[in-house]
Amino acid sequence: MTRAVKRLIAAGAAAALLGGVYALLLTHPAPSDEDGATASLTSIDTEDVTNIAVSLRGGEEFSVRCTSDDTGTSYSMRGDKNGAYDQEELSSLLDTVCAVSGTAVDAGDDLADYGLSDEDEVDRITVTQDEDTETTLLFGLHSDALDGVYCRTEDSTDVVFVSSTTADTLLRPQSDYLSLRVLHTYYSLSSDLNRLTVNALSDGTTLTIERRDTSGLEEDQTSAYSDFVITAPKSCDADDDALSDGILGDLQSGLTAQSIAVRKAEADDLAKYGLDNPVSEITLVFENDEDTVLVGKTVDDTTYVMRDGDKTIFACASDSFAFLNEDWTEYRSTKLLAFAKSQLTRAKLTDADGTTHTAKLKYVPADENEDSDTDTMTGTLRGEDLSSEEIDRLYTALTTLYAVTVRDTPADAETLMTLTVKLTDGTSHTVSLAKGGSREYFADVDGSGYRYTLSQSDIDALTDAFGLSD
């Protein structure tokens, strides 16, 4: 057979195929409101469903067990694949299968034209209600051109054309329901996390971040403090914004994987992905749960992780674990003093001449205030009454002393001024100030050594609040 003859035969076959597709489109025109009325295949109360059995063309079979109570509906899955399953995706399956509708089709007597005869291979979904009532949906020919699938129930010959969106939701393989959540359950790290320990960062540092204990604070006082504190490698307040933009925000993304690398990992898999000897272990403690995430190799843009005690290896975006290469000091607060205005009872500044300037303040909450039905705060500076605006300015100056830099080794400096504040709980804090460069000061907080560098503008605001401006 010559090459030219082969080309003619191939062209004829292609024409025949295209003609068949065209004929199919003519035989099965896209349903519209004019051609058929809207028809419902299922109308089931989701709370009545106990099981959804899916049997796909090609032999894959699995079932979803649905359990409903006053708290909602939970799901469990049986099939060939083991693992944790995404409850939201299973909820979508339940919602969709309980309300399947489309456009009625005048199918005549030949269901084979729609791939829905008893001899045709079909996709099948059986919905069980209250253990004894079953509805089985059969899905036949799919048309990309018409963007839908022909469907009927097992006990009826009425054909309904349903959208591809509905069919795609219902006819997914079991693997599509596997959860990509590393912890199986969603947690908001900003609101649910109680403690996070990273053991360790790439420089070997173990970092521990804990939610601040506010049990001893009044409700109106908590906003003056950061939500989190750092307890290791050193104890200090955390910068909530830095945490959100850094480690907590990145890890929040990293706890949802891009894909599953291995579903049931063996020893060889752990070695392949660096999880036999993890580069880091991240322990997260929540109100009623504690989990550890093992971090393995990073290859190109992918970091491999797994939940300790599980066998699923997840492939995650490497950017989500870039915080492991950061310095922990990026997350500590640079604010030298933090307290609520209502906690301040005394502020004392000793200037370069050795003169002490003392502000005394008193806060009275509304429920204890005999002279007013609102919270009030009064104060004096060097025995003179302070206005509410002056009190606000003093409080702002005290609580906006921010370190521009933090030194690993304290500077050798001579104290020029000393600031002491006393709070309602009896605690006090002392900030010693020494001149640094031409527009900066060194600060020692509660005996830390002159580790902190402050800008001249912060010192100017402080001295102004004590009435020491030129």
ZARO-884844 format. One line per 3 residues: their letters; for each residue y negated, z, x negated of C-alpha. Coordinates in Angstrom, 1 decimal. Last residue first. Example, Ala and Ser with C-alpha at 12.3 -4.5 7.8 and 13.67 -1.06 7.14 Angstrom:
! residues 2
SA	1.1:7.1:-13.7  4.5:7.8:-12.3
//
This chain:
! residues 470
DSL	-74.0:75.4:-13.3  -70.9:76.0:-11.2  -69.6:79.6:-11.2
GFA	-69.3:80.1:-7.5  -65.6:81.0:-7.5  -64.9:77.7:-5.6
DTL	-67.0:75.9:-8.3  -64.9:77.4:-11.0  -61.7:76.1:-9.4
ADI	-63.1:72.6:-8.6  -64.4:72.3:-12.2  -60.9:73.4:-13.5
DSQ	-59.2:70.7:-11.4  -61.8:68.1:-12.6  -61.2:68.9:-16.3
SLT	-57.6:67.7:-15.9  -54.7:70.1:-16.5  -52.0:70.1:-19.2
YRY	-49.0:72.4:-18.7  -46.8:73.9:-21.4  -49.1:76.6:-22.6
GSG	-46.4:79.3:-22.6  -44.3:80.0:-19.5  -45.8:83.5:-19.2
DVD	-46.5:83.5:-15.4  -48.0:80.0:-15.6  -49.6:79.0:-19.0
AFY	-52.2:76.2:-18.7  -53.8:73.9:-21.2  -57.1:72.4:-20.3
ERS	-58.4:68.8:-20.4  -61.6:66.7:-20.7  -62.6:67.3:-24.4
GGK	-59.0:68.1:-25.4  -57.3:71.4:-24.8  -59.2:74.5:-23.8
ALS	-57.1:77.4:-22.7  -56.2:78.7:-19.2  -53.9:81.5:-18.3
VTH	-52.4:81.3:-14.8  -51.1:84.6:-13.3  -49.0:84.9:-10.2
STG	-48.6:87.9:-7.9  -46.0:89.1:-5.5  -46.7:91.9:-3.0
DTL	-45.5:90.1:0.1  -49.1:89.4:1.2  -49.9:87.4:-2.0
KVT	-51.9:88.2:-5.1  -53.5:85.6:-7.2  -54.5:85.9:-10.9
LTM	-56.6:83.4:-12.9  -57.3:83.9:-16.6  -59.9:82.1:-18.7
LTE	-60.3:81.1:-22.4  -56.8:81.9:-23.8  -56.3:80.6:-27.3
ADA	-53.9:77.7:-27.8  -50.7:76.8:-29.6  -49.2:74.3:-27.2
PTD	-45.8:75.1:-25.6  -42.9:72.9:-26.5  -41.3:70.6:-23.9
RVT	-44.8:69.8:-22.7  -45.6:69.1:-19.0  -48.3:66.4:-18.3
VAY	-51.0:65.9:-15.7  -50.2:69.4:-14.3  -51.6:69.9:-10.9
LTT	-54.0:72.7:-9.8  -54.4:71.8:-6.1  -53.3:75.2:-4.6
LAT	-56.1:77.3:-6.0  -58.9:74.8:-5.4  -57.7:74.3:-1.8
YLR	-57.6:78.0:-1.1  -61.1:78.4:-2.5  -62.5:75.5:-0.6
DIE	-60.9:76.8:2.6  -62.4:80.2:2.1  -65.8:78.6:1.4
ESS	-65.5:76.7:4.7  -64.5:79.8:6.6  -67.6:81.5:5.2
LDE	-67.3:84.1:2.5  -68.9:87.5:2.8  -70.4:88.9:-0.5
GRL	-68.6:91.7:-2.4  -68.0:89.7:-5.5  -66.3:87.1:-3.2
TGT	-65.5:88.4:0.3  -63.0:87.2:2.9  -62.1:86.7:6.5
MTD	-59.3:84.8:8.1  -58.7:84.3:11.8  -55.8:83.2:14.0
TDS	-57.0:82.6:17.5  -57.4:84.8:20.7  -60.3:86.7:19.1
DEN	-61.6:90.2:18.6  -58.4:92.2:19.0  -56.4:89.9:16.8
EDA	-52.8:90.9:16.5  -51.3:88.1:18.5  -53.8:85.6:17.0
PVY	-52.8:86.3:13.4  -55.2:88.3:11.2  -55.6:87.1:7.6
KLK	-57.6:89.2:5.1  -59.1:88.0:1.9  -60.6:89.5:-1.3
ATH	-62.2:87.3:-3.9  -62.7:88.8:-7.3  -64.9:87.5:-10.2
TTG	-64.1:89.1:-13.5  -66.5:88.7:-16.5  -64.8:88.4:-19.9
DAD	-67.4:85.9:-21.1  -64.8:83.1:-20.9  -64.2:83.8:-17.2
TLK	-61.8:86.2:-15.5  -60.8:84.8:-12.1  -59.3:87.0:-9.4
ART	-57.8:85.9:-6.1  -56.7:88.4:-3.5  -54.9:88.5:-0.2
LQS	-53.4:85.0:0.0  -50.4:84.7:2.4  -52.3:83.2:5.3
KAF	-53.5:80.4:3.0  -49.8:79.4:2.5  -48.5:79.4:-1.1
ALL	-47.9:77.1:-4.0  -49.3:77.4:-7.5  -48.9:75.1:-10.5
KTS	-48.2:71.9:-8.7  -46.4:69.5:-11.0  -43.3:69.6:-8.9
RYE	-40.0:68.7:-10.6  -38.3:65.4:-9.8  -39.3:63.3:-12.8
TWD	-38.2:66.3:-15.0  -34.6:65.3:-14.3  -35.0:62.3:-16.6
ENL	-33.5:59.1:-15.1  -30.3:57.3:-16.0  -28.3:58.8:-13.2
FAF	-31.1:57.8:-10.9  -29.8:54.2:-11.2  -27.1:55.0:-8.8
SDS	-28.4:53.1:-5.8  -29.5:50.3:-8.1  -25.8:49.7:-8.9
ACA	-25.2:48.5:-5.3  -21.9:49.9:-4.2  -18.2:48.8:-4.4
FIT	-16.0:51.5:-2.8  -12.7:52.7:-4.0  -10.6:54.2:-1.2
KDG	-7.9:56.7:-2.2  -9.6:59.9:-1.0  -9.6:63.4:-2.5
DRM	-12.9:63.0:-4.3  -14.9:60.3:-2.5  -14.9:57.1:-4.4
VYT	-17.4:55.1:-6.4  -17.6:51.7:-8.1  -21.1:50.5:-9.2
TDD	-22.0:46.9:-8.7  -24.9:44.8:-10.1  -23.2:43.7:-13.3
VTK	-20.2:46.0:-13.7  -20.9:49.7:-13.3  -17.9:51.9:-13.9
GVL	-17.1:55.1:-12.0  -19.0:57.6:-10.0  -16.9:60.3:-8.2
VTD	-18.5:61.6:-5.0  -17.9:65.2:-4.1  -18.0:66.5:-0.5
EDN	-18.9:69.8:1.2  -19.2:70.3:4.9  -20.4:72.8:7.5
EFV	-24.1:73.0:6.8  -24.1:70.4:4.0  -23.2:70.6:0.3
LTI	-23.2:67.4:-1.8  -21.4:67.3:-5.1  -22.0:64.3:-7.4
ESV	-19.5:63.8:-10.2  -20.5:61.5:-13.1  -19.2:59.0:-15.6
PND	-15.8:59.4:-13.9  -12.6:59.5:-16.1  -9.8:58.1:-13.9
LGY	-12.6:56.5:-11.8  -13.5:53.9:-14.4  -12.8:51.0:-12.1
KAL	-9.7:49.7:-13.9  -8.5:53.2:-14.7  -8.6:54.3:-11.0
DDA	-6.9:51.1:-10.1  -4.1:51.6:-12.5  -3.5:55.1:-11.1
EAK	-3.2:53.8:-7.6  -6.0:53.2:-5.1  -5.2:52.6:-1.4
RVA	-8.1:50.6:0.0  -9.4:49.0:-3.2  -12.8:47.3:-3.7
ISQ	-14.2:48.1:-0.3  -17.6:46.5:0.3  -21.4:47.0:0.1
ATL	-21.0:50.7:0.3  -23.0:53.2:2.3  -23.4:56.4:0.3
GSQ	-25.5:54.4:-2.2  -28.4:54.0:0.2  -28.7:57.8:0.7
LDG	-28.2:58.1:-3.1  -31.3:56.0:-3.8  -33.5:57.9:-1.4
LIG	-32.3:61.3:-2.6  -32.5:60.4:-6.3  -35.9:58.7:-6.3
DSL	-38.5:57.9:-3.7  -37.3:60.9:-1.6  -37.0:63.1:-4.6
ADD	-40.4:62.1:-6.0  -41.9:62.8:-2.6  -40.3:66.2:-2.3
DAD	-41.5:67.3:-5.8  -39.2:70.2:-6.6  -40.2:73.7:-7.3
CSK	-38.8:75.2:-10.5  -35.7:76.8:-11.9  -34.3:75.1:-15.0
PAT	-31.2:72.9:-15.6  -30.7:73.7:-12.9  -32.2:75.5:-9.8
IVF	-34.5:72.7:-8.6  -36.2:73.5:-5.3  -36.4:71.6:-2.1
DSY	-38.5:71.5:1.0  -41.7:72.0:-1.0  -44.0:74.8:0.1
AST	-47.2:75.0:2.1  -45.5:73.7:5.2  -43.3:76.8:5.3
QDE	-46.3:79.1:6.1  -46.8:78.3:9.8  -43.2:79.2:10.6
ELG	-43.5:82.6:8.9  -41.6:82.9:5.7  -38.7:85.1:4.7
STD	-36.0:82.8:6.0  -37.5:79.9:4.1  -34.7:79.3:1.7
RRE	-35.6:76.1:-0.1  -33.0:73.3:0.0  -31.2:73.1:-3.3
ITL	-31.3:70.7:-6.2  -28.9:71.0:-9.1  -29.0:68.8:-12.2
TTG	-26.4:68.9:-15.0  -27.9:67.2:-18.0  -25.6:65.1:-20.2
DSL	-28.1:62.4:-21.0  -26.5:60.1:-18.4  -27.0:62.6:-15.7
ANV	-24.0:64.9:-15.0  -22.6:66.6:-13.1  -25.1:66.0:-10.3
TLR	-25.3:68.9:-7.9  -26.9:68.6:-4.5  -27.4:71.5:-2.1
NLD	-28.4:72.0:1.5  -28.5:68.4:2.6  -29.0:67.7:6.3
SSL	-32.7:66.8:6.6  -33.6:64.6:3.6  -30.0:63.8:2.9
SYY	-29.5:62.4:6.3  -25.7:62.6:6.8  -23.4:59.9:8.2
THL	-19.7:60.8:8.2  -16.9:59.0:6.3  -18.4:60.3:3.0
VRL	-18.4:56.9:1.3  -19.5:55.1:4.5  -18.2:51.6:4.4
SLY	-16.0:52.3:7.4  -13.0:50.1:8.1  -13.6:48.3:11.4
DSQ	-13.7:44.9:9.9  -10.3:45.5:8.4  -8.7:45.6:11.9
PRL	-9.5:41.9:12.4  -12.3:41.1:14.8  -11.6:39.4:18.2
LTD	-13.8:41.6:20.5  -17.2:41.4:18.8  -16.7:37.7:17.9
ATT	-15.7:36.9:21.5  -18.8:38.5:23.0  -21.1:36.8:20.5
SSV	-19.2:33.5:21.0  -20.1:33.6:24.6  -17.6:33.7:27.4
FVV	-16.4:30.7:29.5  -14.3:32.0:32.4  -11.0:30.5:33.6
DTS	-9.4:31.7:36.9  -5.6:31.6:36.4  -5.2:35.3:37.0
DET	-2.8:38.1:36.1  -3.3:37.7:32.3  -7.1:37.7:32.5
RCY	-8.9:34.6:31.6  -10.9:33.2:28.6  -12.4:30.1:27.2
VGD	-14.5:30.7:24.1  -18.1:30.0:23.3  -20.7:28.3:21.2
LAD	-20.4:24.9:22.9  -20.2:23.0:19.6  -18.3:25.9:17.9
SHL	-15.8:25.7:20.7  -13.0:28.2:20.9  -9.8:27.4:22.8
GFL	-7.9:30.4:24.3  -8.7:34.1:24.7  -6.4:36.1:27.0
LTT	-7.6:39.4:28.4  -5.2:42.0:29.6  -6.1:44.8:32.1
ETD	-3.9:47.8:32.3  -3.7:50.8:34.7  -1.2:53.5:33.7
EDQ	-2.6:55.7:30.9  -5.9:56.5:32.6  -7.2:53.1:31.8
TVT	-5.5:50.8:29.3  -7.3:47.7:28.0  -5.1:44.9:26.6
IRD	-6.6:42.4:24.3  -4.9:39.1:23.5  -5.7:36.2:21.2
VED	-3.8:33.1:22.4  -0.9:30.9:21.3  -0.3:28.5:24.2
EDS	2.9:28.4:26.2  1.7:30.6:29.1  -1.3:28.3:29.4
LGY	-4.7:29.4:28.2  -5.6:26.8:25.5  -8.3:25.4:27.7
DAL	-6.6:22.1:28.4  -3.4:24.0:28.6  -4.7:25.8:31.8
DDG	-3.9:22.6:33.7  -4.2:23.3:37.4  -7.9:22.8:37.9
ADV	-10.1:24.6:35.3  -13.3:24.8:37.4  -15.0:27.1:34.9
ATG	-16.8:30.4:35.8  -19.5:31.4:33.4  -19.3:34.6:31.5
SVA	-18.4:38.2:31.8  -16.8:41.0:29.7  -18.0:44.5:30.5
CVT	-15.4:47.1:29.4  -14.5:45.0:26.3  -18.0:45.1:25.1
DLL	-18.6:48.9:25.3  -15.2:49.7:23.8  -15.7:47.3:20.8
SSL	-19.2:48.6:20.3  -17.9:52.2:20.2  -15.4:51.0:17.6
EEQ	-18.2:49.7:15.4  -20.1:53.0:15.9  -17.0:55.0:14.9
DYA	-16.6:53.2:11.6  -13.0:53.7:10.6  -11.5:55.8:7.8
GNK	-8.5:54.4:6.1  -5.0:52.9:6.6  -4.3:49.3:7.5
DGR	-1.2:48.1:9.3  -2.2:49.4:12.7  -3.3:52.5:14.5
MSY	-6.8:53.6:15.1  -8.6:56.7:16.2  -11.7:57.0:18.4
STG	-14.0:59.6:19.7  -16.0:59.5:23.0  -18.8:61.9:24.0
TDD	-19.4:65.6:24.0  -18.3:66.2:27.6  -15.0:64.5:26.9
STC	-13.6:61.1:26.0  -10.7:60.1:23.8  -10.1:56.4:22.9
RVS	-7.1:55.3:20.9  -7.6:51.9:19.3  -4.7:49.6:18.7
FEE	-3.6:47.1:16.1  -1.9:43.8:15.8  -2.2:40.9:13.4
GGR	0.3:38.2:14.1  -1.5:34.9:13.3  -3.3:34.8:16.6
LSV	-4.6:38.3:17.2  -3.1:41.2:19.2  -5.6:43.9:20.1
AIN	-4.6:47.0:22.1  -7.4:49.2:23.5  -6.4:52.6:24.7
TVD	-7.6:55.5:26.8  -10.4:53.8:28.8  -11.7:55.9:31.8
ETD	-14.9:57.0:30.0  -15.8:53.4:29.4  -16.1:52.7:33.1
IST	-14.6:49.3:33.6  -16.0:46.0:34.8  -13.8:43.3:33.3
LSA	-13.6:39.5:33.8  -16.9:39.1:35.6  -18.0:35.6:36.7
TAG	-21.4:34.0:36.6  -21.5:31.0:38.8  -20.4:27.5:37.7
DED	-21.7:24.1:37.0  -25.4:24.5:37.9  -25.8:27.8:36.1
SPA	-24.4:26.2:33.0  -21.0:25.6:31.4  -20.9:23.5:28.3
PHT	-18.8:20.4:29.2  -15.0:20.8:28.6  -13.6:17.3:29.3
LLL	-16.6:15.6:27.7  -16.6:17.9:24.8  -12.8:17.4:24.4
AYV	-13.3:13.6:24.5  -15.9:13.9:21.7  -13.5:16.0:19.7
GGL	-10.7:13.4:20.3  -13.0:10.6:19.4  -13.9:12.4:16.1
LAA	-10.3:12.7:15.3  -9.5:9.1:16.2  -12.4:7.9:14.1
AAG	-11.2:10.0:11.2  -7.7:8.6:11.6  -9.1:5.0:11.6
AAI	-11.1:5.7:8.5  -8.1:7.1:6.7  -6.0:4.0:7.7
LRK	-8.8:1.7:6.5  -9.1:3.6:3.2  -5.4:3.4:2.7
VAR	-5.5:-0.4:3.3  -8.2:-0.8:0.7  -6.3:1.3:-1.9
TM	-3.3:-1.0:-1.5  0.0:0.0:0.0
//
